[in-house]
Amino acid sequence: MANIKVDEVIGRVPTRLYVNGEWRDSSNGETFTVINPATEEKLADVASATPEDGMAALDAAVAAQREWARTPSRKRAQILWDAFDRVVELKDDFAAVMTAEMGKPLDQAYGEVAYGAEFLRWFAEGATRTMGNCYPTPEGNIQVVTIKRPVGPCLLVTPWNFPLAMATRKVAPALAAGCTTILKPAEATPLTSLLFVRVLEEVGVPRGVVNIVPTSSTPAMTGPMIQDSRLRKLSFTGSTQVGRALLREAAQNVLRTSMELGGLAPFIVFEDADIDLAVKAALATKMRNMGEACNAASRFYVHESVAKEFTQKFAAGMSKMVVGNGMEEGVDVGPIVSARQLASVEELVEKSVAAGAKIEVGGKRLDQPGFFFPPTVLTVEGADNPLLEEEVFGPVAPVYSFASEEEVVELANKSQFGLAGYVYTKDMQRIIRLGEELEVGMIGVNSGTISNAAAPFGGVKASGLGREGGVEGIEEYLETIYLGTPRA
C-alpha cells in the first residue's frame, strides 16, 4: 500500500466549477463542504453551482457540439487513450481521494481506479467503430443506408458510491460518440470527479466538450437544463425514486435517457452448490464497497437443506472482517458514506428485527467517531421482512431459507427491482431456466463478480433503462439515421 499523504493529495484537487474550459467560482460564490466519513472532518469546500452556472455549462456544451461531432473519431479515441494513461499514472491520488471522501478501503479504491480507467480504454477502442450499414430492401426498390451520429449535449448525473467509475462509464462513451457533456457529481463525493476532469483538461479535451458542475442544490441546478430543448440526453445513476422524478422532467422534451436505478439483488444458493465457494462469493459481493453498491447481493435465499451450514460460515466470515478507516492497513470495511445513510441502514435493521429477524452477527452501529456499521447477518423467517423488500445499501445481509426452485424464483421476481442476481448451483439445465425466468438484467453464475467495462451493465423493471459498458454502451449516445434512395 502506497505511503500517501491525504492532505497533500486533496490540496492538489480543483474545487471550482469547470465551464467552457475555465475553472471558476459559482456565480453566487457559495460552496459546500465535503467531509471524510471515517473521521467526520472537513476535506474541502467545493464551489456549489447555481442554475445560472448550469445553464452556462449547457451553453458551452451546445456551442462545442458541432465541432466535437466533426472531430475525427481517431482523435477522440486518442484523447480517451491519453486520459486512460494519465488516470493510471495518478492512481495513488485517485485512490486516496476516493477513500477520503467516500470511505472505501484503499485496496478497493485502487481496484476502482483500474475498473474506472478501463472504461476510458474500452471506449477509446470503440470510438472508431461506430459504423452504419448499407443494404437493399427485400423488394429491391430502395437502397437503405444507415449512419450513426451523436445524440448531442448530455447531462450526466453520477452517484457517490463509485465516484471515478461512474464518471468514466458515462463520460467515455459520450466523448467517443461525439457528444459534449455536463457532469454533475454527487454532493458527497465531488473531488474524484473534479480530479478526473482535470485529467481530461490536461490531455486536451477542447473547451466546452466537458463541463463539471458540482452543487448542493441538484434539482434547482439541473431543472432548467432538463427543460431546455438544446439538451438531448440525460444519463442518471441513483435511486429509483429520483430516477422516476427525472424521467417525468425528461418527458417534456422527449430526452434520450439512460437510467441505472435501484437494485435488490437476490443471491440464490441451491442444495447442490459448493457452499464454501458460495460463502466466499457472498462475502465478496455483499461487502465490496461496504455493501454500498447497486448490484451488491441484498437478499440471500438459501435452500433449507444447506441454510444452516451457509449461514454459520457466512456469519463467521463477516465477523472476521476488520472495520476502520479505509486508509489504515488491514481494514476490510470502511465507514458508511454519511450520517444520513448510516441512520437509514440502522433503521432498516431495527425494522427487520421488529418483524422477527434474528441477528447472527453485528447489528449495531459502532460507538466511535465516523459513520461505522459492522458487517451484519440476520436470519429471516417471513418472506415479507423489510430487509427482503427494501434496498439496505450497507453491510447487512438477510438470509431466508427456501424449499423449491419454483418458490425462490417467485420470491426473487416479486420485487419491483431487477438489476442483478446471483445463482449457485452445479445444474446446467437449472442455470438456463433461471436465465430465462429471473427478472433481472445481469446474473452472476457461480460468481460474485459481474462488473466489467466490456459487459453491458443495466437492469429491468424499476432498476432502469438502457445499458452502460459493453458494445451497447456507446449506442446510448448515438442516433441511427436512415437514408433511403431509389435503386435503378
Secondary structure, DSSP 8 states (H G I E B T S, - for coil): -----HHHHHHTS--SEEETTEEE--TT--EEEEEETTTTEEEEEEE---HHHHHHHHHHHHHHHHHHHHS-HHHHHHHHHHHHHHHHHTHHHHHHHHHHHH---HHHHHHHHHHHHHHHHHHHHHGGG---EEEE-TTSSEEEEEEEEE---EEEE--SSSTTHHHHHHHHHHHHHT--EEEE--TT-HHHHHHHHHHHHHTT--TTTEEE---S-HHHHHHHHHHSTT--EEEEES-HHHHHHHHHHHHTTT-EEEEE----EEEEE-TTS-HHHHHHHHHHHHHGGGG--TTSEEEEEEETTTHHHHHHHHHHHHHT--BS-TTSTT--B---S-HHHHHHHHHHHHHHHHTT-EEEE--S--SSSS-----EEEE--STT-HHHHS---SSEEEEEEES-HHHHHHHHHTSSEESEEEEE-S-HHHHHHHHHHS--SEEEES-S----TTS-B--EETTEES-BSTTHHHHTTEEEEEEEEE--
